[in-house]
Amino acid sequence: MCRNFLPDPLPDGLVPELLDQARRAPSAGNAQAVEFCVVTHPEDYWRLTLTPERRAEFPWPGLLVAPVLLVVLTDPERYVQRYAEPDKAHTGLGDGPDSWPVPYWWVDAGMAVHSLLLGASAAGLGSCFFGAFEHEAAVVKGLGIPSDRRVVGIVALGYPAAGRPSSSAARPRRPLDEVVYYGDPL
């Protein structure tokens, strides 16, 4: 994750290309409920989420200059509608969002974000995924996003600037034998 960007604009056509790749990520029932709000004037986002006081103390000022922010959205109702269709109705998942033991709108959005991050890296860009947290309602309203959409998170895109790695980057990866289980019968 890059938290220090150059303010340089991205080439025309690159963002739509990355979004086209991301929208092709797996989707439960092919519900295709992941959407994107492209923010090409990042100040429109930051004024909704960072007060001037917080901005002055913000630990990642290089993040604030990323030239593009992509607000990743999901529409849970599209999953409910899709799973109410005849070929999926037997699952009972069309009864409402609470019928889903695993809310796949979040899973599918994560796959789309991953595709987006990989595409950005392949294009020589830096990227950073971060959450809207307590600012979700303000972001939805302030950016004119349909009120029934949920904000999954935001992806900052741009050319990486040198320095300022995250302290989290220094954390070692867990060993493979701690994260892999084999489903062999006992």
C-alpha positions, -999 to +999 in steps of 0.1 A: +000+000+000+014+034-011+007+063+013+029+088-004+019+099-039+031+124-065+003+148-076+010+140-113-022+133-133-028+098-147-029+091-184-062+094-201-080+061-203-061+044-176-087+047-149-115+033-171-092+005-181-085-004-145-122-002-136-132-024-165-108-050-152-121-047-117-157-050-127-149-084-142-140-099-107-160-129-095-196-121-085-220-144-066-248-153-089-233-128-114-252-101-094-226-076-105-233-052-076-199-036-072-198+000-084-173+028-084-174+066-079-144+082-095-132+113-077-107+132-099-107+162-076-097+145-044-103+176-024-140+169-029-135+137-008-111+151+018-132+180+027-160+155+036-137+134+058-109+155+073-115+187+092-087+213+088-076+204+124-073+167+116-057+174+083-029+194+100-021+164+121-027+137+094+002+113+094+001+106+056+001+140+039+013+123+007-019+104+006-039+136+003-022+144-031-031+112-049-047+124-081-076+099-082-097+084-055-121+055-063-149+050-039-158+013-041-195+007-036-218-023-033-255-027-036-267-055-013-302-053-027-289-065-061-279-098-045-313-102-028-330-095-061-308-119-080-313-147-055-350-142-057-349-151-094-362-186-103-328-202-108-316-191-073-349-188-053-344-223-037-314-209-017-337-186+004-311-159+000-337-138-019-357-132+013-335-103+023-299-093+033-303-110+067-308-143+049-272-143+039-249-161+064-220-146+045-228-113+029-212-118-005-216-082-015-185-075+008-167-106-006-172-097-042-163-061-036-130-073-020-123-093-051-129-063-073-107-042-051-079-068-053-082-068-091-080-030-091-049-030-069-032-056-091-040-037-122-027-005-107+005-022-098+009-037-133+004-002-147+033+011-125+010+030-101+009+031-064-024+024-047-038+024-012-071+010+001-086+026+031-119+028+048-146+055+050-154+044+086-176+070+103-177+091+072-197+068+050-230+088+052-211+121+045-193+105+015-225+091+001-244+124+004-215+147-005-205+128-037-240+123-049-238+085-045-272+067-044-283+064-008-289+027-009-252+019-018-227+009+009-192+022+008-167-007+009-137+016+010-116+040-011-087+033-034-062+061-039-043+059-072-013+077-084+024+075-090+043+066-058+066+092-043+097+080-024+098+074+013+074+073+042+066+036+043+039+025+068+050+012+101+028-018+093+050-026+063+077-036+088+055-064+103+066-098+091+042-121+072+030-150+093+047-182+083+029-204+058+024-232+083+004-208+105-020-199+077-026-231+058-047-260+070-052-292+052-087-308+052-074-343+056-098-366+075-088-373+111 
